[in-house]
């Protein structure tokens, strides 16, 4: 997900910048998930049949039923990585969260010459809305 958000600037970032960004992104993601779970106690989760794509990704469909009966479809896209499988995207009701964040971050990256440090700072300062 970090590579997708940063896009073409990923290859020019230092190892330290990449690590700091991935750490900030993970921290912000956990904050958002915990906040949303707290707000939405009583959600019904149903994990569908795991599928494998031609490129080696593992796809895990999930239906989240809210208390008001609204169903949200989430597709977890996992890709093989050294620890096993890494989440590379969440597709919520057909919209890629990685691509959405990439589009939101593009202006910040452009204004900073592709330096990802500003993204890390914003993720830490405002984990739920870092790029607005």
N, C-alpha and C positions, 0 to 999 in steps of 0.2 A: 504494500500500500504506500509506503514511504517513497519508493522509486516512482510510482505512478504520480503521486502528488507533486513531486519535485520535477519530474519529467526530464527534459534535456539537460538540466543543470546538475543532475545526480552525478554524472561522470566527472564533472569538474570540482565537486565538493571533496574536501579532505576526509580522511577516515574519521577524524575526530568530529567534524561537522555532521557526517552521516550518523555516527553513534549518538550524538547529542539530539539530532532531529528524531531519530527512531525512539529514543528514550522519552522525549517530550511528547511524541505522537502516542506512544503506548500509555503514558500517564494520562493524557487528555482523553484517550479512548476509554480507559478504565473509569475515569471520573464520570464521563457521559453515561456509560453503561450502568454504573451504580446509581446515579441520579435517576435515570429512567426506570430502573427496576424498582427503586423506592417509590416512585410516583405511581407505578402501575402494578401494585401487588395484585395477585389473583389472576395474572395472565395465564392463558392456557397455551402451552407450546406443544406442537406436534411436528416431530422430525420425520420427513419422508424418506423414501428409498434413496440411498447414496448412489450417485452415478459417476462415471468416469468419462472425461472428454478425450478427444483425440490427441490433445497436446499434453496429456498426462495429469491435468488438473482433476481434483475430486470436487464434486458438486453436491452440496447437502441442502435440499429444499426444506424449508421450515415454515409452518403456518403459525402465526401468533394471533390468538383471538383475544381481543381486548374485552374489558368488562361490559362495554356497550354493544358487544357482538360484532364489531368491525374486525375483519380478518386482514392481517398484513402478511404478505408473502415475502419471505426473506430467503435468498439463495446465498449460501456461504460458498465462496470459491477458494479452494485450498490448493497449494502448489507444493510439490516436493522441495524440501530444503534440508540443510544439515541436521536440524533437530528432529526431522520427521516430515510434518506437514505444516506449512505456514499459511495463515489467512492472507490472501492477496486482494480480496474484495468482498464486500457485502452488497448484494443487489436487493434493494428494498422496493417492492412493488414495481419492479422493472428498471429502477434507476440505480446506476452504479455509484456507490458512496465514494470510491476512490477517484473516479472521474469528476464527480461533483467537487470534491475537495481540491483536486488539481486545478479545475477551472477557477475556484475561489482564490487559490494561492498564486495564480499566474501573474496578476498585477503586482503583487508584493515582490515576487521574484524579479520581475522585469525592472521594477523601480530600484532594486538593490543589486543590479548587475548579476543576478543569478545566485547571489550569496544566500544560503539557506538559514543563516543565523537568525534573521528576523522572524522567520517562520517558527523556529524553536522558541524564541522569546514570546511570541504571541500565543503559541500553544500552552505555554506554562502560565501566562497571565490570564488568559481567557479560554479555558479548555472546552467550554461548550460552544463558543462562537469565535474561534481564533482568527478567522480571516475576514471578518466583516468590519 
